[in-house]
Amino acid sequence: MRLFPEREKMKVFMSRWLPVLLAVAWAPLVWMILAALLGSWLQSISCSWQVVMIVLALATLGSTFGLLRLFGLFSRNIFDE
């Protein structure tokens, strides 16, 4: 038994849900990288860890969204139908 018996169902899954899965998988990694690079600098500027966490969360969402858009652009160029 195959996961996607029809090619159309596979295309719908890949176009709609694969970016969501990638975002869920990569967001913690992006968060850790941004926290390591910007955390201490933001802490010294704001003196409040709540502000630092909010800025890091917004930066993580923006970075993850940007990376997904970049991934989508490259995948359209590679798998152009």
C-alpha angles and dihedrals in degrees: 000000000000126000093231111027092177125054092221092059089051092051092050091050094047095048098043110027106026093073089051091052091048091050092051091047098045102038095081090049092050089047092054093047093049092045091052093047102038107017101089093040092051091045091055091050100044104027089211125097092203091061091046091052092049092049091047092049092051091045090049093051092047094046093047091048091048093049091050091051090050090048090050091050092051093044091052090051093048100040099034110162 
